[in-house]
Amino acid sequence: MVLKRGNTEYTLQSPETYCDHDYVEYFHKVPNKKQLYTFRVVKLAPAFTIDITTKVMKTQRVLYKMENIGGCEFLNNPLLFKALHETYNRLLVNGSYFKCPIKPKVYYLKSENTMSFLPSFHPPGQFQLSVRVKMAESRRPFVMEMLWKFKIVRIK
């Protein structure tokens, strides 16, 4: 997917998805749907945190990092987290807002227009953006992760 904004071209590879297969049974692209993803929560998730990291691909140097964002606090009032509020709304399918605790069932997310949330001052280069959902009750480092790889080029 390629998005042009002003003199900048953003190229996004299809996101990679991962899950722990304990709290989240699966997390993958919906077959025959371009930007729709599904995941199945199999155990009640009373609380969780979110880590967001952007790294330079070549050096793995961390460019941006937000850790331990209170997931339930965010879901209860996404406007408190202004930087994430717009992105959250773009990920939702048909306005299906999540509520805490997250109940066991099948959920959907869309990943269209995800590049448009990048700030215009983002430097050119190749990057990876990781969004990890973590739970203290899980033995794994995360219960879900979505990893975007993208390239930013300035057009002359």
N, CA, C and O of each residue as an XYZ file, in Angstrom:
624
protein
N       0.841     -1.165      0.000
C       0.000      0.000      0.000
C       0.893      1.238      0.000
O       1.849      1.315      0.773
N       0.587      2.202     -0.862
C       1.367      3.430     -0.992
C       0.449      4.622     -0.755
O      -0.641      4.699     -1.323
N       0.890      5.541      0.077
C       0.146      6.761      0.364
C       1.065      7.936      0.096
O       2.207      7.950      0.556
N       0.580      8.922     -0.643
C       1.345     10.137     -0.899
C       0.677     11.276     -0.163
O      -0.533     11.480     -0.260
N       1.498     12.023      0.585
C       1.002     13.181      1.315
C       2.026     14.297      1.146
O       3.134     14.216      1.678
N       1.653     15.337      0.404
C       2.598     16.418      0.127
C       3.762     15.887     -0.687
O       3.561     15.249     -1.720
N       4.986     16.150     -0.226
C       6.181     15.663     -0.920
C       6.724     14.380     -0.293
O       7.912     14.084     -0.419
N       5.861     13.618      0.381
C       6.293     12.399      1.054
C       5.489     11.208      0.560
O       4.272     11.284      0.395
N       6.197     10.102      0.326
C       5.558      8.852     -0.072
C       5.783      7.825      1.027
O       6.916      7.569      1.433
N       4.678      7.233      1.507
C       4.709      6.213      2.554
C       4.356      4.879      1.914
O       3.316      4.757      1.267
N       5.209      3.881      2.089
C       4.945      2.542      1.567
C       4.846      1.592      2.749
O       5.777      1.480      3.547
N       3.713      0.909      2.855
C       3.448     -0.002      3.960
C       3.376     -1.427      3.461
O       2.664     -1.727      2.502
N       4.129     -2.315      4.125
C       3.980     -3.733      3.844
C       2.784     -4.238      4.642
O       2.369     -3.599      5.609
N       2.241     -5.352      4.253
C       1.130     -5.941      4.989
C       1.580     -6.237      6.417
O       2.671     -6.767      6.623
N       0.756     -5.902      7.396
C       1.155     -6.137      8.782
C       1.360     -7.626      9.090
O       0.700     -8.494      8.519
N       2.272     -7.885      9.989
C       2.467     -9.234     10.514
C       1.752     -9.280     11.852
O       1.770     -8.301     12.598
N       1.126    -10.397     12.162
C       0.397    -10.532     13.417
C       0.896    -11.757     14.174
O       1.253    -12.778     13.586
N       0.908    -11.622     15.481
C       1.367    -12.702     16.352
C       0.459    -12.742     17.583
O      -0.102    -11.721     17.981
N       0.321    -13.921     18.178
C      -0.449    -14.050     19.419
C       0.153    -15.156     20.273
O       0.996    -15.926     19.812
N      -0.292    -15.225     21.523
C       0.280    -16.187     22.465
C      -0.367    -17.569     22.409
O       0.171    -18.502     23.007
N      -1.491    -17.745     21.722
C      -2.243    -19.002     21.616
C      -2.730    -19.502     22.975
O      -3.112    -20.664     23.112
N      -2.715    -18.634     23.967
C      -3.220    -18.964     25.291
C      -4.419    -18.059     25.592
O      -5.542    -18.549     25.710
N      -4.202    -16.777     25.715
C      -5.300    -15.820     25.880
C      -5.933    -15.480     24.527
O      -7.146    -15.300     24.422
N      -5.095    -15.398     23.505
C      -5.575    -15.123     22.155
C      -5.243    -16.347     21.294
O      -4.076    -16.654     21.051
N      -6.285    -17.031     20.844
C      -6.097    -18.283     20.100
C      -5.487    -18.050     18.726
O      -4.585    -18.775     18.306
N      -5.989    -17.025     18.024
C      -5.439    -16.704     16.703
C      -5.559    -15.204     16.464
O      -6.383    -14.521     17.074
N      -4.727    -14.717     15.574
C      -4.742    -13.311     15.159
C      -4.180    -13.288     13.754
O      -2.974    -13.453     13.570
N      -5.032    -13.085     12.756
C      -4.581    -13.166     11.373
C      -5.486    -12.355     10.452
O      -6.527    -11.840     10.860
N      -5.063    -12.260      9.217
C      -5.829    -11.570      8.187
C      -7.049    -12.401      7.824
O      -6.972    -13.628      7.755
N      -8.177    -11.734      7.592
C      -9.393    -12.424      7.159
C      -9.215    -12.789      5.687
O      -8.894    -11.921      4.875
N      -9.417    -14.058      5.330
C      -9.248    -14.465      3.932
C     -10.125    -13.638      2.985
O     -11.277    -13.332      3.291
N      -9.562    -13.289      1.847
C     -10.241    -12.546      0.784
C     -10.665    -11.124      1.182
O     -11.495    -10.516      0.506
N     -10.110    -10.606      2.253
C     -10.365     -9.222      2.667
C      -9.020     -8.509      2.737
O      -8.090     -8.982      3.390
N      -8.926     -7.383      2.068
C      -7.642     -6.715      1.897
C      -7.008     -6.234      3.213
O      -5.836     -6.513      3.464
N      -7.750     -5.530      4.037
C      -7.180     -4.929      5.238
C      -7.948     -5.273      6.509
O      -7.970     -4.469      7.442
N      -8.577     -6.444      6.572
C      -9.367     -6.835      7.724
C      -8.678     -7.980      8.464
O      -8.254     -8.964      7.858
N      -8.574     -7.830      9.790
C      -7.918     -8.825     10.634
C      -8.887     -9.285     11.708
O      -9.773     -8.539     12.122
N      -8.710    -10.514     12.152
C      -9.564    -11.071     13.194
C      -8.698    -11.729     14.264
O      -7.608    -12.229     13.989
N      -9.214    -11.714     15.483
C      -8.555    -12.430     16.571
C      -9.618    -12.978     17.506
O     -10.718    -12.436     17.617
N      -9.261    -14.063     18.172
C     -10.207    -14.707     19.094
C      -9.618    -14.732     20.490
O      -8.593    -15.366     20.742
N     -10.285    -14.030     21.389
C      -9.913    -14.040     22.805
C     -10.602    -15.244     23.426
O     -11.811    -15.413     23.267
N      -9.840    -16.095     24.141
C     -10.418    -17.316     24.711
C     -10.500    -17.291     26.237
O     -11.156    -18.142     26.837
N      -9.836    -16.317     26.866
C      -9.910    -16.161     28.321
C     -10.211    -14.701     28.630
O      -9.747    -13.804     27.926
N     -10.980    -14.467     29.669
C     -11.309    -13.115     30.084
C     -10.028    -12.320     30.342
O      -9.127    -12.787     31.038
N      -9.960    -11.131     29.782
C      -8.796    -10.256     29.960
C      -9.220     -9.071     30.829
O      -9.754     -8.088     30.314
N      -8.986     -9.157     32.146
C      -9.453     -8.107     33.047
C      -8.662     -6.801     32.928
O      -9.206     -5.723     33.165
N      -7.406     -6.894     32.568
C      -6.547     -5.708     32.433
C      -5.402     -6.044     31.490
O      -4.989     -7.197     31.373
N      -4.895     -5.008     30.818
C      -3.776     -5.214     29.908
C      -3.044     -3.896     29.719
O      -3.560     -2.828     30.048
N      -1.837     -3.988     29.187
C      -1.063     -2.795     28.848
C      -0.677     -2.861     27.378
O      -0.700     -3.925     26.759
N      -0.326     -1.712     26.839
C       0.053     -1.610     25.433
C       1.435     -0.979     25.353
O       1.704      0.027     26.010
N       2.310     -1.571     24.549
C       3.628     -1.004     24.236
C       3.659     -0.681     22.752
O       3.272     -1.508     21.925
N       4.117      0.515     22.411
C       4.234      0.935     21.017
C       5.673      1.366     20.787
O       6.186      2.241     21.484
N       6.323      0.747     19.807
C       7.724      1.044     19.529
C       7.931      1.200     18.030
O       7.446      0.390     17.240
N       8.652      2.244     17.646
C       9.067      2.427     16.261
C      10.583      2.357     16.230
O      11.264      3.076     16.961
N      11.111      1.476     15.367
C      12.562      1.287     15.244
C      13.002      1.540     13.814
O      12.235      1.352     12.870
N      14.254      1.972     13.666
C      14.881      2.070     12.358
C      15.240      0.648     11.950
O      15.887     -0.064     12.719
N      14.834      0.217     10.756
C      15.054     -1.170     10.331
C      16.523     -1.550     10.284
O      16.900     -2.614     10.775
N      17.351     -0.705      9.706
C      18.748     -1.068      9.478
C      19.535     -1.232     10.781
O      20.316     -2.173     10.921
N      19.331     -0.326     11.722
C      20.137     -0.327     12.948
C      19.395     -0.846     14.173
O      20.010     -1.111     15.206
N      18.061     -0.994     14.063
C      17.189     -1.365     15.183
C      17.194     -0.318     16.309
O      16.796     -0.606     17.438
N      17.650      0.898     15.981
C      17.630      2.000     16.944
C      16.180      2.402     17.185
O      15.399      2.526     16.242
N      15.824      2.605     18.453
C      14.467      2.987     18.815
C      14.264      4.465     18.511
O      15.019      5.319     18.976
N      13.229      4.752     17.719
C      12.900      6.118     17.344
C      11.843      6.697     18.275
O      11.989      7.819     18.761
N      10.770      5.932     18.527
C       9.702      6.320     19.446
C       9.370      5.113     20.311
O       9.443      3.970     19.860
N       9.006      5.384     21.562
C       8.628      4.278     22.437
C       7.660      4.783     23.502
O       7.929      5.758     24.203
N       6.535      4.097     23.601
C       5.579      4.338     24.679
C       5.320      2.976     25.310
O       4.930      2.035     24.619
N       5.534      2.867     26.613
C       5.401      1.584     27.286
C       4.347      1.630     28.379
O       4.066      2.672     28.972
N       3.782      0.472     28.618
C       2.853      0.259     29.724
C       1.690      1.248     29.748
O       1.318      1.769     30.800
N       1.130      1.493     28.576
C      -0.078      2.321     28.499
C      -1.214      1.482     29.076
O      -1.437      0.357     28.628
N      -1.917      1.998     30.036
C      -3.022      1.260     30.660
C      -4.124      1.008     29.652
O      -4.813      1.944     29.246
N      -4.306     -0.233     29.243
C      -5.273     -0.578     28.206
C      -6.702     -0.252     28.576
O      -7.434      0.313     27.763
N      -7.117     -0.595     29.789
C      -8.505     -0.325     30.197
C      -8.745      1.171     30.360
O      -9.820      1.664     30.018
N      -7.762      1.892     30.875
C      -7.889      3.349     31.001
C      -8.049      3.964     29.615
O      -8.859      4.871     29.422
N      -7.275      3.470     28.653
C      -7.376      3.958     27.286
C      -8.756      3.661     26.692
O      -9.372      4.541     26.090
N      -9.240      2.435     26.856
C     -10.539      2.066     26.303
C     -11.678      2.857     26.939
O     -12.651      3.197     26.266
N     -11.560      3.148     28.231
C     -12.606      3.898     28.925
C     -12.652      5.360     28.492
O     -13.721      5.969     28.494
N     -11.502      5.930     28.122
C     -11.464      7.321     27.696
C     -10.316      7.544     26.716
O      -9.277      8.083     27.099
N     -10.489      7.134     25.444
C      -9.407      7.251     24.467
C      -8.968      8.690     24.218
O      -7.849      8.914     23.757
N      -9.821      9.669     24.510
C      -9.444     11.063     24.286
C      -8.310     11.517     25.205
O      -7.611     12.481     24.894
N      -8.122     10.826     26.338
C      -7.001     11.153     27.227
C      -5.665     10.880     26.554
O      -4.654     11.491     26.901
N      -5.660      9.976     25.603
C      -4.448      9.586     24.890
C      -4.564     10.139     23.469
O      -4.787      9.385     22.522
N      -4.416     11.441     23.327
C      -4.687     12.113     22.055
C      -3.918     11.520     20.883
O      -4.454     11.420     19.779
N      -2.675     11.127     21.107
C      -1.861     10.582     20.017
C      -2.410      9.250     19.514
O      -2.203      8.899     18.352
N      -3.100      8.512     20.363
C      -3.595      7.183     19.986
C      -5.072      7.170     19.604
O      -5.534      6.230     18.956
N      -5.806      8.188     19.992
C      -7.259      8.203     19.792
C      -7.641      8.040     18.318
O      -8.488      7.206     17.997
N      -7.038      8.812     17.426
C      -7.373      8.758     15.999
C      -7.012      7.396     15.402
O      -7.772      6.834     14.614
N      -5.848      6.874     15.786
C      -5.419      5.560     15.300
C      -6.396      4.478     15.755
O      -6.763      3.600     14.973
N      -6.812      4.542     17.004
C      -7.770      3.579     17.548
C      -9.062      3.598     16.728
O      -9.592      2.545     16.371
N      -9.562      4.791     16.433
C     -10.797      4.895     15.643
C     -10.630      4.314     14.248
O     -11.583      3.764     13.696
N      -9.440      4.424     13.666
C      -9.199      3.875     12.327
C      -9.109      2.349     12.340
O      -9.378      1.709     11.323
N      -8.739      1.768     13.460
C      -8.622      0.314     13.565
C      -9.974     -0.369     13.786
O     -10.131     -1.548     13.468
N     -10.935      0.355     14.321
C     -12.221     -0.241     14.663
C     -13.038     -0.591     13.424
O     -12.979      0.098     12.406
N     -13.793     -1.665     13.531
C     -14.682     -2.091     12.460
C     -16.100     -1.743     12.878
O     -16.580     -2.200     13.915
N     -16.769     -0.931     12.067
C     -18.155     -0.532     12.316
C     -18.368      0.065     13.707
O     -19.400     -0.168     14.337
N     -17.385      0.836     14.184
C     -17.524      1.500     15.481
C     -17.628      0.543     16.653
O     -18.199      0.896     17.685
N     -17.083     -0.672     16.516
C     -17.178     -1.687     17.575
C     -16.113     -1.437     18.644
O     -15.047     -2.052     18.631
N     -16.419     -0.530     19.563
C     -15.478     -0.184     20.629
C     -15.321     -1.338     21.607
O     -16.284     -2.043     21.908
N     -14.114     -1.524     22.096
C     -13.822     -2.564     23.077
C     -14.123     -2.032     24.470
O     -14.018     -0.831     24.715
N     -14.492     -2.913     25.372
C     -14.755     -2.568     26.767
C     -13.980     -3.523     27.662
O     -13.774     -4.686     27.313
N     -13.555     -3.030     28.806
C     -12.886     -3.884     29.787
C     -13.911     -4.392     30.787
O     -14.836     -3.665     31.148
N     -13.758     -5.616     31.233
C     -12.776     -6.596     30.768
C     -13.116     -7.077     29.355
O     -14.279     -7.098     28.953
N     -12.080     -7.460     28.618
C     -12.270     -7.986     27.270
C     -12.818     -9.408     27.416
O     -12.176    -10.278     28.005
N     -13.995     -9.618     26.878
C     -14.660    -10.925     27.021
C     -14.212    -11.878     25.916
O     -13.866    -11.447     24.817
N     -14.222    -13.174     26.216
C     -13.891    -14.167     25.195
C     -14.893    -14.111     24.045
O     -16.092    -14.296     24.252
N     -14.401    -13.858     22.842
C     -15.189    -13.886     21.611
C     -14.272    -13.515     20.449
O     -13.083    -13.262     20.644
N     -14.826    -13.485     19.254
C     -14.080    -13.131     18.044
C     -14.220    -11.626     17.815
O     -15.320    -11.079     17.896
N     -13.098    -10.962     17.530
C     -13.066     -9.518     17.287
C     -12.434     -9.242     15.923
O     -11.744    -10.095     15.363
N     -12.677     -8.044     15.399
C     -12.138     -7.633     14.104
C     -11.474     -6.266     14.212
O     -11.902     -5.409     14.985
N     -10.414     -6.080     13.416
C      -9.720     -4.800     13.282
C      -9.448     -4.567     11.806
O      -9.269     -5.520     11.048
N      -9.417     -3.320     11.400
C      -9.032     -3.015     10.022
C      -7.730     -2.220     10.069
O      -7.471     -1.486     11.023
N      -6.933     -2.373      9.044
C      -5.642     -1.683      9.035
C      -5.519     -0.707      7.880
O      -4.409     -0.331      7.503
N      -6.656     -0.287      7.307
C      -6.586      0.685      6.220
C      -6.273      2.068      6.787
O      -6.638      2.393      7.917
N      -5.594      2.866      5.980
C      -5.220      4.228      6.354
C      -4.306      4.313      7.573
O      -4.229      5.372      8.197
N      -3.620      3.247      7.926
C      -2.758      3.286      9.103
C      -1.561      4.205      8.908
O      -1.032      4.738      9.883
N      -1.125      4.400      7.674
C       0.033      5.274      7.436
C      -0.315      6.749      7.625
O       0.571      7.565      7.878
N      -1.572      7.091      7.507
C      -1.946      8.498      7.607
C      -1.799      9.047      9.024
O      -1.835     10.263      9.214
N      -1.635      8.177     10.022
C      -1.462      8.682     11.374
C      -0.017      9.053     11.688
O       0.251      9.639     12.737
N       0.923      8.720     10.794
C       2.316      9.100     11.026
C       2.460     10.613     10.929
O       1.864     11.237     10.051
N       3.239     11.202     11.815
C       3.405     12.662     11.771
C       4.167     13.101     10.521
O       5.013     12.365     10.015
N       3.868     14.289     10.033
C       4.518     14.790      8.817
C       6.007     15.048      9.024
O       6.757     15.114      8.050
N       6.444     15.192     10.261
C       7.857     15.437     10.543
C       8.665     14.153     10.686
O       9.850     14.211     11.014
N       8.052     12.997     10.447
C       8.753     11.710     10.548
C       9.887     11.690      9.527
O       9.673     12.053      8.371
N      11.086     11.273      9.927
C      12.212     11.267      8.983
C      12.055     10.187      7.912
O      11.345      9.204      8.123
N      12.713     10.365      6.766
C      12.676      9.319      5.737
C      13.509      8.116      6.170
O      14.386      8.233      7.026
N      13.226      6.958      5.569
C      13.970      5.744      5.873
C      13.039      4.548      5.937
O      11.868      4.630      5.566
N      13.586      3.419      6.423
C      12.800      2.197      6.587
C      12.642      1.925      8.076
O      13.608      1.996      8.835
N      11.404      1.609      8.490
C      11.080      1.492      9.900
C      10.169      0.300     10.152
O       9.578     -0.266      9.233
N      10.075     -0.063     11.437
C       9.068     -1.036     11.845
C       8.358     -0.486     13.083
O       8.984      0.036     14.005
N       7.047     -0.619     13.070
C       6.204     -0.168     14.172
C       5.594     -1.401     14.807
O       4.943     -2.200     14.134
N       5.804     -1.553     16.093
C       5.277     -2.700     16.824
C       4.268     -2.216     17.853
O       4.541     -1.295     18.622
N       3.091     -2.850     17.857
C       2.090     -2.598     18.881
C       1.868     -3.925     19.596
O       1.369     -4.885     19.009
N       2.247     -3.964     20.880
C       2.125     -5.194     21.677
C       1.107     -4.999     22.787
O       1.097     -3.978     23.475
N       0.255     -5.995     22.945
C      -0.693     -6.031     24.052
C      -0.173     -7.064     25.041
O       0.067     -8.218     24.686
N      -0.001     -6.629     26.298
C       0.565     -7.515     27.321
C      -0.411     -7.665     28.489
O      -1.205     -6.774     28.788
N      -0.319     -8.817     29.128
C      -1.125     -9.081     30.333
C      -0.231     -9.690     31.394
O       0.574    -10.575     31.103
N      -0.369     -9.221     32.614
C       0.434     -9.738     33.726
C       0.188    -11.228     33.940
O       1.092    -11.949     34.362
N      -1.033    -11.699     33.654
C      -1.378    -13.107     33.875
C      -0.747    -14.052     32.853
O      -0.677    -15.258     33.089
N      -0.304    -13.535     31.760
C       0.264    -14.378     30.702
C       1.730    -14.684     30.984
O       2.469    -13.834     31.480
N       2.134    -15.887     30.667
C       3.535    -16.283     30.824
C       4.385    -15.796     29.664
O       5.613    -15.805     29.751
N       3.755    -15.375     28.589
C       4.457    -14.941     27.379
C       4.770    -13.444     27.449
O       4.168    -12.722     28.244
N       5.709    -12.976     26.618
C       6.040    -11.546     26.633
C       4.904    -10.653     26.127
O       4.870     -9.463     26.438
N       3.973    -11.221     25.349
C       2.816    -10.469     24.876
C       1.708    -11.452     24.521
O       1.968    -12.625     24.254
N       0.462    -10.960     24.519
C      -0.656    -11.813     24.103
C      -1.011    -11.566     22.641
O      -1.531    -12.452     21.962
N      -0.724    -10.343     22.156
C      -0.951     -9.997     20.750
C       0.102     -8.992     20.316
O       0.557     -8.163     21.104
N       0.482     -9.083     19.045
C       1.380     -8.086     18.482
C       1.022     -7.875     17.013
O       0.728     -8.821     16.283
N       1.054     -6.621     16.608
C       0.904     -6.266     15.199
C       2.169     -5.505     14.826
O       2.551     -4.549     15.502
N       2.814     -5.935     13.747
C       4.095     -5.362     13.339
C       3.967     -4.848     11.909
O       3.730     -5.620     10.980
N       4.128     -3.532     11.742
C       4.109     -2.909     10.418
C       5.530     -2.554     10.028
O       6.282     -2.011     10.837
N       5.902     -2.857      8.798
C       7.173     -2.414      8.237
C       6.830     -1.394      7.164
O       5.968     -1.633      6.318
N       7.515     -0.246      7.205
C       7.184      0.805      6.261
C       8.409      1.596      5.852
O       9.434      1.610      6.534
N       8.264      2.262      4.701
C       9.344      3.074      4.136
C       8.783      4.468      3.860
O       7.664      4.624      3.370
N       9.594      5.477      4.188
C       9.214      6.864      3.942
C      10.262      7.487      3.029
O      11.457      7.450      3.320
N       9.792      8.065      1.911
C      10.681      8.673      0.930
C      10.189     10.099      0.678
O       8.992     10.331      0.511
N      11.118     11.041      0.653
C      10.804     12.426      0.265
C      10.884     12.518     -1.248
O      11.882     12.105     -1.839
N       9.860     13.049     -1.879
C       9.803     13.183     -3.328
C      10.227     14.606     -3.690
O       9.738     15.577     -3.112
N      11.136     14.716     -4.648
C      11.622     16.063     -5.053
C      10.896     16.570     -6.242
O      11.174     17.674     -6.711
